[in-house]
C-alpha cells in the first residue's frame, strides 16, 4: 500500500553552481547530500554524500556515468559503484544509498527533505 | 502441477551452488534450504577478508532476497537434528518438521581437532565460521603468544589473519617436516617458509603437539620431543571432519573415517537422498576444495532433473594466493624425473615432474610465481607432449612468448576442461565465440566460464583472442561498454580529428554517458596529445579523482600536496617556505621516496590558498596526482662525490624540467646516477640514466612496486643530446601504444621481440617514426604550463575547490585527525557497524 504524502523541498543551489555531468555536495543542516546533473538527458539525482563502504564523505567527488541505462557514480576512494536512480550498490555490496528527489524551477535546484 | 519438494540441509557454498543450478534448470521443484548459521551462504574461501575489516554481508554469495526471487525458501538459524527416511521428513532443533521428495545433504565439514590432552581449554579455537573469527579476534586482541596448529592451507590463512590483527610473530606448528605437506615438497616449503617468516610468522616444523598446558586457560603447548612453547591462544587447523552425524543417525552408509558414501550421481545409500560437498565420500575420498564441490552440486541438480550426469572425481590441483604468495600444486606434485628451478633471491620455486619416458608432464609445484599454472594443468590433464627442453615449460622459451603460447593453446584438445568450476570445455568456448560471444563478458555470461573461482580467466581470454584471430576477426580490446575501440584506436581517432574534450569524443565515437573506465583513459589521451590544462573544456569531470582536484585524496577526505623539487635539489629558502606553509595550514610533512616533500591533511578549500603561496615562492605542481612524469631522482654526482663521473644532478634537472607535465598511460619515474654505484636506483625506473666515463648509459622499462623488475640497457655511452632524443622517442612510442594503466615494464613484457625490438625502434628508427615523435614531443613540451598556476588564476576552475556548493567557506566537518608523534595523522576508517 502506498501512502501519498506531500513532498517538502529545500533550496539547494542555483543551476549554474552545479557541474554538468558531475557532482557537487550540498549541505542541509548536518546532512551532506551529493547532487548530480546529467546534462545530455537533463536529469538530476541526489543521494547521501557518504559512501557506505568506508564511510567517507566523497560521493559528490566521484565520477558519474552509466552502466547500460542505469545512471551511476563511482566513489573516488575504492571505486565502489552505486546506482543514482535506486541507490543500490552495483559492486556487489549489501549497502544502499539514501536517495532524494530533485526539482528545478526558475534556475533554482530543490532537493526533497526526505 | 504439483512440484517435487527438495530440502537442502546446510547453506554453505556448495548448497548455494546447488540451489542456483537446480532453480536455473527447472521450475518444477519447491526448494527449501536449512542453514544453522544466522548468515546466508558466504564465500568461505575468502573468509579471512572478514578479519581484514570486510563486512560479513560483503562476503555473502547472494543477498537473502535472492533465494526468495528464485522461489527458494531459506531458513536460517535452523539446524536439522533428525531425518526420518521412511516418512521422508526432517526435524529442526525446535521440533518443526518438513517433508521432502528429495533430500540434499550439504552439511559440509567441521574443523578436525585431534585428540590432544587439554584441547577443551579456554583459548583453543577453530577457524571456519564468522562466529569462530569473532572469537579469534577477541582473543587476538590480548594475545602475546598466538599459535596455529597445522601448517596446511587453512592454518597458514589463520596465521595470516592473526598477523593482520596485529598479533606479533604468530607461530605455525606443523607435525610434518614441511609446510602444506599434501601440496608441496621440502624445497617449496623452504621457499614458502622464508617468505612467511619475512612477513613476521614463526614456523615450527616436525612438531607433534601432545599436550595443551594451562589451568582452565591455555598457557602453552608441549611436544612429543619434550619441548614446550608458550601460547595464550591456539587456533587448531589440522584438517576437516565431514559433518555426517545426521546421515549416520538416519542409517545412511558412511565411511569408516567419516563421510557420507555417494555414487557417481551423488546418491547416498538411499536413492532419494543425495550428499554433496565436503560431507560426501566418493571413492573413499572427501574433497575439501570448492571446485569439486561445485561440480557435485551440478551433478546432483542434473540428476534430479532426469539427466544422467556423473561425477568423475577431481584431483587436488589448485592455485591460490596465501599471504600474498602465489602457490600452486597440480597433478602429482611429488612425481619423479623432476625439473626444478629455484630463485632464492626472489623467492620463487618451480618443480615439474615428467613421466618415466620423459614425454608427458605428470604434475608439479609452483611457489612465488604461479602464472604458468593454467597451461601446466592443461598439459597434465590432456597428456600433451612436453617440449624437447622441458624447462621451457617453467622458464618460457627463448623465442617469442606469444608464439609459444599460441602453440600451447593449439595443442589443447576440444574436450579440455578450461573452467573446472563450471565444467566448460575448450570446445564449448570456441562454439560460443562462433555464436557471437566476442567479448570476455559475453563469453562469461553465455558459458559461465570464469564465474567460480576465476582461476581460469587468463586462459579463457587467451582462447578468445586466439580463436578470434584464427577466424580472421580483429579482436576488439574495447575499453568499456561506451566505446567499441581500444585505447590505441581512440588515440588515433582523437588525434586525426583533433578533438579536445571528453564530451566531444563521447558524442563522436561513443554512446551512453561514459563511465569511470573510459573517462580517465580519454582524459589521459587528450592530455598526452594536446597537453592542455586538464580541468578546462569540461574535461574536469572526466579526470580521475586525484587529477580532478590536482592533489591526492587521502583517508578521511583531505588531500596531500607535492610541489615539484626537480632532481631533489632545493634551496634553504624554499625549504623554509614549505615549512612555513605546512605550519600555517597544519599539514603533516614527510619526505617521499622520490626526493620530494609531501604535505598531508589539506582541506579541499585550502588547496588553492596553499598553492598560491607555493607558486609565489617559485614552486610548480609535482604532478604526484597524475599519470604523468613524477620525479627524476638523482645522486649528488661529480659536483661533490669523489666517485662521480658526470654531473648527475644537473642532468636530472634538465630531464625533469623537460618532461614535467607529460601525461602518459601510467605514471613515469626516472633517475640519474653519477656512476655505476647507482645511488639514485635508476635501474628500477621507467627510464634510468647512469653515468659512464664517456657519457650516459640509458636503461628503460624498470619498475619498483608490486612486481619489481630491473630496467634493461637500451643504449650505451650516449652524449646528453642523443640520450634525450632517445628518451623522446621511447616515451612517445610508449604513450602512443601502451594499454591503459600499463607501466613501461609491463608494456615491454608484452612486446613481441622484447628489448631488441624496442631498441630497433628507438635507436635504429626501424618504424621511421623518430622524426615525427621528436616533433610531437617538442609541441607537447612547448605547451607546458604549471596547471596549479592556471587553476588558482582561473576563477571558474578555482571555485570548484570547495566542499559545500551552498556554503563555500565551510570545510568538511566530517574530517578528523588524530595525533601522531609531534604531528598528526588521518582519523581511522570509521567503524562500519556502529550505525
Interface residues (C-beta under 8 A of the other chain):
Chain A: X12 X13 X17 X18 X19 X20 X21 X22 X24 X25 X26 X27 X30 X32 X35 X38 X40 X41 X50 X52 X54 X55 X56 X57 X58 X61 X62 X63 X64 X65 X66 X67 X68 X71 X72 X74 X76 X77 X79 X81 X92 X93 X94 X95
Chain B: X55 X57 X58 X60 X63 X481 X482 X503 X512 X513 X514 X515 X516 X518 X519 X520 X538 X540 X541 X542 X544 X545 X546 X548 X549 X553 X555 X556 X557 X800 X803 X804 X805 X806 X807 X810 X812 X813 X814 X829 X830 X832
